[in-house]
Amino acid sequence: MGQKTVQNLPEGYNPINMLKKFLSYEAAGGIILLFFAAAAMVVANSPFAHSYHHILHEVHMVIGIEGLFELNKHIIHWINDGLMALFFLLVGLEIKREMLEGNLSSVQQAVLPAIAAVGGMAIPGLCYVFFNSDNPDAIAGWAVPTATDIAFAVGLMSILGKRVPLSLKVFLLALAIFDDLGAIIVIALFYTSNLHTDVLMWAAGLISILFVMNRMNINKGSAYLVVGIALWFCVLKSGVHATLAGVLVALAIPLQIPGDRCSLLRQLEHDLHPLAAYIILPMFAFANAGVSLEGLSLDVALQPVTLGVIVGLFFGKQIGIVGTTWLAVKSGLAKLPMGTTWPQIWGMSMLAGIGFTMSLFIASLGFRDAASLQIEAKLGILIGSGLSAIIGLMCLAIFCKKPADQEHDT
């Protein structure tokens, strides 16, 4: 469903301005995420805790026609399987655009963040496995510390303003995009169970329709909406996680239509950014970050699952990203981003250890039927992401002492 890179961009389109607008959405979204995550923790440890959990896990919402087309899900599942499908649609749109005309559109631009992302996923995963290799139930959470929450990371980095080189922000953004791509692959391969092949055949037919629509350069959002909703329903019923439907629809949407200045992909990306940053992700954070501290002790914090997530996010991300970046640069495969230093790369690697949204999402998949392990994983995510955020921001504040001179050099 790919498409050739468009060399002649539409009049008025400025990649630099689009990048800055994207970063502004992520920065504001990160602050809002932090507020709703904190609110979830407060509510989950207040007299309203029972109501909070009851509404999310016991209240059903039914959509459809009884006996014909009906979906009956708890509120938490509508958020995680429904709203997050829209978030993954946005992720898919970003990945496609960046690879066709953005910061990942050439091998030279993409190689370093791609290598760093691989290291930033592999080492945290291995750290987790080291602590949990003897527990077959716990090992399902190996991917929890591999994720990076771009909204939180960019949001915190924005606090330092122009002191942070734009090239470092772009490197973090590109790394996180590859990280999201890796998360999509991990979810598809390792968090899919009880496949229903008959429904998958219907999904395959809908994907074929999307492919034909792409090749015919259909530029109607309503057409993709109808097919996309049907595909989401089929993927949901097939046993594959429903959010992957959002990615598949995104890959089918054309970036540019010959003879038409209107880009459906760019328009959808523009429209979905505020929805994801200000509504979808805050709702997800509020629904999933509510960890009760009642009965928690040092013993719980030292459980293998908790330790594996903390060590993976805080130490694993640093070792993986800085280590593979150093190897790539020293071997001549890539160059350090212009205007950045090794200490700045190290500080950025700590911010990449903020797993939060994607880590919580993967934990909900890996420990769907193991509530105690899910609590341990969530505690590890909060501690590991918190350490990464605080220490990473402090390090960047030290290592980015002067205003960046390269604010327009990309």
C-alpha positions as CSV (number, residue, x, y, z in Angstrom):
1,M,0.0,0.0,0.0
2,G,3.0,2.2,-0.3
3,Q,3.4,5.2,-2.5
4,K,6.3,6.8,-4.1
5,T,7.9,9.8,-2.4
6,V,6.4,13.0,-3.6
7,Q,9.0,15.4,-4.8
8,N,6.8,18.4,-5.6
9,L,5.0,19.2,-2.4
10,P,1.8,21.2,-2.5
11,E,1.9,25.0,-2.4
12,G,2.1,26.3,1.1
13,Y,3.3,23.0,2.6
14,N,6.3,23.5,4.8
15,P,7.8,20.4,6.5
16,I,9.6,22.5,9.1
17,N,6.4,24.2,10.2
18,M,4.5,20.9,10.2
19,L,7.3,19.4,12.4
20,K,7.0,22.3,14.8
21,K,3.2,22.1,14.9
22,F,3.6,18.3,15.6
23,L,6.0,18.9,18.4
24,S,3.7,21.6,19.9
25,Y,0.8,19.1,20.0
26,E,3.0,16.5,21.6
27,A,4.3,19.0,24.2
28,A,0.9,20.2,25.2
29,G,-0.4,16.6,25.1
30,G,2.3,15.5,27.4
31,I,1.4,18.0,30.1
32,I,-2.3,17.0,29.8
33,L,-1.3,13.3,30.0
34,L,0.6,14.0,33.2
35,F,-2.4,15.7,34.8
36,F,-4.8,12.9,33.9
37,A,-2.4,10.2,35.1
38,A,-2.0,12.0,38.4
39,A,-5.8,12.4,38.6
40,A,-6.2,8.6,38.1
41,M,-3.8,7.9,40.9
42,V,-5.6,10.3,43.2
43,V,-9.1,8.9,42.4
44,A,-7.8,5.2,42.7
45,N,-6.6,6.0,46.2
46,S,-9.6,8.0,47.3
47,P,-13.1,7.2,48.6
48,F,-14.2,7.2,45.0
49,A,-11.9,4.2,44.1
50,H,-14.8,1.7,44.1
51,S,-16.9,3.8,41.7
52,Y,-13.8,4.4,39.5
53,H,-13.1,0.7,39.0
54,H,-16.8,-0.2,38.8
55,I,-17.5,2.2,35.9
56,L,-14.4,1.1,34.0
57,H,-14.6,-2.7,34.6
58,E,-18.2,-3.5,35.3
59,V,-20.4,-1.1,33.3
60,H,-21.2,-2.3,29.8
61,M,-21.9,-0.2,26.7
62,V,-23.7,-1.8,23.8
63,I,-23.5,-0.6,20.2
64,G,-25.4,-2.1,17.3
65,I,-28.6,-4.0,16.6
66,E,-29.4,-6.8,19.0
67,G,-29.1,-10.2,17.3
68,L,-27.7,-8.8,14.1
69,F,-24.7,-6.5,14.7
70,E,-23.9,-6.0,18.4
71,L,-20.8,-5.1,20.4
72,N,-21.1,-5.4,24.2
73,K,-18.0,-4.2,26.0
74,H,-16.9,-2.8,29.3
75,I,-15.9,0.9,29.3
76,I,-12.2,0.0,29.7
77,H,-12.4,-2.1,26.5
78,W,-14.1,0.6,24.5
79,I,-11.3,2.9,25.4
80,N,-8.4,0.4,24.9
81,D,-9.8,-1.3,21.8
82,G,-11.9,1.5,20.3
83,L,-10.4,4.9,21.0
84,M,-6.9,3.5,20.8
85,A,-7.6,2.3,17.3
86,L,-8.0,6.0,16.3
87,F,-4.6,6.7,18.1
88,F,-3.0,3.9,16.1
89,L,-4.5,5.3,12.9
90,L,-2.7,8.6,13.7
91,V,0.5,6.6,14.4
92,G,0.2,4.9,11.1
93,L,-0.4,8.2,9.2
94,E,2.7,9.7,10.9
95,I,4.9,6.7,10.1
96,K,3.8,6.7,6.4
97,R,4.3,10.4,5.9
98,E,7.7,10.5,7.7
99,M,8.9,7.6,5.5
100,L,7.7,9.1,2.3
101,E,8.6,12.8,2.7
102,G,9.7,13.5,6.2
103,N,12.7,12.8,8.5
104,L,12.8,9.2,7.6
105,S,12.5,9.5,3.8
106,S,16.1,8.7,3.1
107,V,18.4,6.0,4.3
108,Q,20.9,8.6,5.6
109,Q,18.2,10.2,7.8
110,A,16.6,7.0,9.0
111,V,19.5,4.7,9.7
112,L,20.6,6.2,13.1
113,P,17.2,6.5,14.8
114,A,16.3,3.0,13.4
115,I,19.4,1.5,14.9
116,A,18.9,3.4,18.2
117,A,15.2,2.3,18.3
118,V,16.2,-1.4,17.9
119,G,18.7,-1.1,20.7
120,G,16.2,0.8,22.8
121,M,13.7,-2.0,22.5
122,A,16.0,-5.1,22.6
123,I,18.0,-4.2,25.8
124,P,14.9,-3.3,27.9
125,G,13.2,-6.5,26.8
126,L,16.3,-8.5,27.8
127,C,16.5,-6.8,31.1
128,Y,12.9,-7.8,31.8
129,V,13.5,-11.4,30.7
130,F,16.6,-11.5,33.1
131,F,14.3,-11.0,36.1
132,N,11.4,-13.1,34.9
133,S,12.8,-16.0,32.8
134,D,11.7,-18.6,35.4
135,N,8.0,-17.4,35.5
136,P,6.0,-18.4,32.4
137,D,3.1,-16.2,33.4
138,A,5.3,-13.1,34.0
139,I,7.3,-13.5,30.8
140,A,4.3,-12.4,28.8
141,G,5.2,-8.8,29.8
142,W,8.6,-8.8,28.2
143,A,7.6,-6.0,25.8
144,V,6.2,-3.7,28.5
145,P,9.6,-1.8,29.0
146,T,10.4,-1.6,25.3
147,A,8.0,1.3,24.6
148,T,8.6,5.1,24.5
149,D,5.8,7.6,25.1
150,I,6.6,10.4,22.6
151,A,4.0,12.8,24.1
152,F,5.5,12.7,27.5
153,A,9.1,12.7,26.3
154,V,8.6,15.7,23.9
155,G,6.4,17.5,26.5
156,L,9.2,17.4,29.1
157,M,11.9,18.3,26.6
158,S,9.8,21.3,25.6
159,I,10.2,22.7,29.1
160,L,13.8,23.6,28.2
161,G,12.6,25.5,25.1
162,K,15.3,26.6,22.6
163,R,18.1,25.3,24.8
164,V,17.5,21.9,23.2
165,P,18.8,21.6,19.6
166,L,16.0,21.0,17.1
167,S,18.1,18.2,15.7
168,L,17.9,16.4,19.1
169,K,14.1,16.8,19.2
170,V,13.9,15.4,15.6
171,F,16.2,12.4,16.6
172,L,13.9,11.7,19.6
173,L,10.8,12.0,17.4
174,A,12.3,9.7,14.7
175,L,13.4,7.2,17.3
176,A,9.9,7.1,18.8
177,I,8.3,6.6,15.4
178,F,10.4,3.5,14.8
179,D,9.6,2.5,18.4
180,D,5.9,2.8,17.6
181,L,6.4,0.7,14.5
182,G,8.2,-1.9,16.6
183,A,5.4,-1.9,19.1
184,I,2.8,-2.5,16.3
185,I,4.8,-5.5,15.1
186,V,5.2,-6.8,18.6
187,I,1.5,-6.5,19.3
188,A,0.6,-8.3,16.0
189,L,3.1,-11.1,16.5
190,F,3.0,-11.7,20.3
191,Y,-0.2,-10.5,21.7
192,T,-2.7,-12.2,19.4
193,S,-4.5,-15.4,20.5
194,N,-7.5,-17.5,19.7
195,L,-7.6,-16.6,16.0
196,H,-10.8,-17.0,14.1
197,T,-9.8,-17.7,10.5
198,D,-13.3,-17.2,9.1
199,V,-13.4,-13.6,10.4
200,L,-9.8,-13.1,9.3
201,M,-10.8,-13.9,5.7
202,W,-13.3,-11.1,5.9
203,A,-10.6,-8.8,7.2
204,A,-8.3,-9.9,4.4
205,G,-11.0,-9.0,1.9
206,L,-11.5,-5.5,3.4
207,I,-7.7,-5.0,3.3
208,S,-7.8,-5.9,-0.4
209,I,-10.5,-3.3,-0.9
210,L,-8.3,-0.7,0.8
211,F,-5.4,-1.7,-1.4
212,V,-7.6,-1.1,-4.5
213,M,-8.8,2.2,-3.2
214,N,-5.2,3.3,-2.7
215,R,-4.2,2.3,-6.2
216,M,-7.2,4.1,-7.6
217,N,-6.2,7.2,-5.7
218,I,-9.5,7.5,-4.0
219,N,-9.4,10.6,-1.9
220,K,-12.7,10.5,0.0
221,G,-12.4,10.2,3.8
222,S,-15.9,8.8,4.1
223,A,-15.0,5.8,1.9
224,Y,-12.0,4.9,4.1
225,L,-14.2,5.5,7.2
226,V,-16.8,2.9,6.1
227,V,-14.3,0.3,5.2
228,G,-12.2,1.1,8.2
229,I,-15.1,0.6,10.7
230,A,-15.9,-2.8,9.1
231,L,-12.2,-3.8,9.2
232,W,-12.0,-2.7,12.9
233,F,-15.0,-4.9,13.7
234,C,-13.5,-7.9,11.8
235,V,-10.1,-7.6,13.4
236,L,-11.7,-7.2,16.8
237,K,-13.7,-10.4,16.4
238,S,-10.7,-12.3,14.8
239,G,-8.5,-12.4,17.9
240,V,-6.0,-9.9,16.5
241,H,-5.9,-6.7,18.5
242,A,-8.3,-4.3,17.1
243,T,-5.9,-1.3,17.2
244,L,-4.0,-2.8,14.3
245,A,-6.9,-2.0,12.0
246,G,-6.1,1.6,12.5
247,V,-2.6,1.1,11.2
248,L,-3.8,-0.9,8.2
249,V,-6.3,1.9,7.2
250,A,-3.5,4.5,7.6
251,L,-1.2,2.7,5.2
252,A,-3.9,2.7,2.6
253,I,-4.7,6.4,2.7
254,P,-2.9,8.3,-0.2
255,L,-0.3,10.9,0.7
256,Q,-0.8,12.8,-2.5
257,I,-3.3,12.6,-5.4
258,P,-1.9,13.5,-8.9
259,G,-3.3,16.8,-10.0
260,D,-4.9,17.5,-6.6
261,R,-3.4,19.8,-4.0
262,C,-5.5,18.3,-1.2
263,S,-3.7,15.5,0.8
264,L,-6.2,13.3,2.6
265,L,-3.4,11.9,4.7
266,R,-2.1,15.3,5.9
267,Q,-5.6,16.5,6.5
268,L,-6.5,13.5,8.6
269,E,-3.2,13.7,10.5
270,H,-3.9,17.4,11.2
271,D,-7.4,16.7,12.4
272,L,-6.5,13.7,14.5
273,H,-3.6,15.3,16.4
274,P,-5.7,17.4,18.8
275,L,-8.2,14.6,19.2
276,A,-5.5,12.2,20.2
277,A,-3.4,14.6,22.3
278,Y,-6.3,16.3,24.2
279,I,-9.0,13.5,24.4
280,I,-8.0,10.0,23.5
281,L,-4.6,9.7,25.3
282,P,-5.8,11.6,28.4
283,M,-8.8,9.2,28.6
284,F,-6.6,6.2,28.2
285,A,-4.2,7.5,30.9
286,F,-7.1,8.2,33.3
287,A,-8.5,4.7,32.7
288,N,-5.3,2.8,33.0
289,A,-3.0,4.7,35.4
290,G,-5.2,4.3,38.4
291,V,-3.0,2.0,40.6
292,S,-4.2,1.6,44.2
293,L,-1.4,2.0,46.7
294,E,-3.4,0.2,49.4
295,G,-1.4,-2.8,50.7
296,L,1.6,-2.0,48.5
297,S,4.9,-2.4,50.3
298,L,8.6,-2.6,49.5
299,D,8.0,-6.3,48.8
300,V,5.7,-5.5,45.9
301,A,8.1,-3.0,44.5
302,L,10.8,-5.7,44.5
303,Q,8.8,-8.3,42.7
304,P,10.5,-9.6,39.5
305,V,7.8,-8.0,37.2
306,T,8.1,-4.6,38.9
307,L,11.9,-4.7,38.9
308,G,12.1,-5.9,35.3
309,V,10.0,-3.0,34.1
310,I,11.9,-0.4,36.2
311,V,15.3,-1.7,35.2
312,G,14.2,-2.1,31.5
313,L,12.8,1.5,31.2
314,F,15.5,3.3,33.2
315,F,18.7,1.5,32.5
316,G,17.8,-0.7,29.5
317,K,16.7,2.3,27.4
318,Q,19.9,4.2,28.2
319,I,22.2,1.3,27.4
320,G,20.3,0.3,24.3
321,I,20.0,3.7,22.7
322,V,23.4,5.2,23.6
323,G,25.2,1.9,23.0
324,T,23.8,1.2,19.5
325,T,24.1,4.9,18.6
326,W,27.8,4.9,19.6
327,L,28.4,1.7,17.6
328,A,26.6,3.1,14.5
329,V,28.6,6.4,14.6
330,K,32.0,4.8,15.4
331,S,31.5,2.2,12.6
332,G,30.7,4.9,10.1
333,L,27.1,3.7,9.5
334,A,25.7,7.0,10.6
335,K,26.6,10.5,11.9
336,L,25.6,12.1,15.1
337,P,22.8,14.6,14.5
338,M,24.2,18.0,13.7
339,G,24.6,20.3,16.7
340,T,24.2,17.5,19.3
341,T,26.7,16.1,21.8
342,W,27.1,12.7,23.4
343,P,25.9,13.9,26.8
344,Q,22.8,15.3,25.1
345,I,22.1,12.0,23.4
346,W,22.5,10.3,26.9
347,G,20.0,12.7,28.4
348,M,17.6,12.1,25.5
349,S,17.9,8.3,26.0
350,M,16.6,8.7,29.5
351,L,13.5,10.6,28.3
352,A,13.0,7.7,25.9
353,G,12.6,5.6,29.0
354,I,9.3,7.2,29.7
355,G,7.1,4.3,28.5
356,F,3.8,5.3,30.1
357,T,1.0,5.2,27.5
358,M,2.4,2.4,25.2
359,S,3.8,0.5,28.2
360,L,0.4,0.6,30.0
361,F,-1.2,-0.5,26.8
362,I,1.1,-3.5,26.3
363,A,0.7,-4.4,30.0
364,S,-3.1,-4.5,29.6
365,L,-2.6,-7.0,26.7
366,G,0.1,-9.2,28.3
367,F,-1.6,-9.5,31.7
368,R,-5.2,-9.3,30.6
369,D,-6.1,-12.3,32.8
370,A,-3.5,-11.7,35.6
371,A,-4.6,-8.7,37.7
372,S,-1.8,-9.0,40.3
373,L,0.9,-9.1,37.6
374,Q,-0.8,-6.1,35.8
375,I,-0.6,-4.1,39.0
376,E,3.1,-5.0,39.5
377,A,3.7,-4.0,35.8
378,K,1.8,-0.7,36.2
379,L,3.8,0.1,39.4
380,G,7.0,-0.6,37.5
381,I,5.9,1.6,34.6
382,L,5.1,4.5,37.0
383,I,8.4,4.2,38.9
384,G,10.6,3.6,35.8
385,S,8.9,6.3,33.7
386,G,9.1,8.7,36.7
387,L,12.8,8.1,37.2
388,S,13.5,8.5,33.5
389,A,11.5,11.8,33.3
390,I,13.0,13.4,36.4
391,I,16.7,12.4,35.9
392,G,16.5,12.8,32.1
393,L,15.2,16.3,32.4
394,M,17.8,17.3,34.9
395,C,20.6,15.9,32.7
396,L,19.3,17.8,29.6
397,A,19.1,21.0,31.7
398,I,22.8,20.6,32.5
399,F,23.9,19.5,29.1
400,C,21.9,22.0,27.0
401,K,23.2,25.2,28.6
402,K,23.1,27.5,25.6
403,P,20.2,28.4,23.3
404,A,20.3,26.1,20.2
405,D,21.8,27.7,17.1
406,Q,20.5,25.1,14.8
407,E,16.8,25.9,15.3
408,H,16.3,26.0,11.5
409,D,19.0,23.6,10.3
410,T,17.2,20.4,9.4
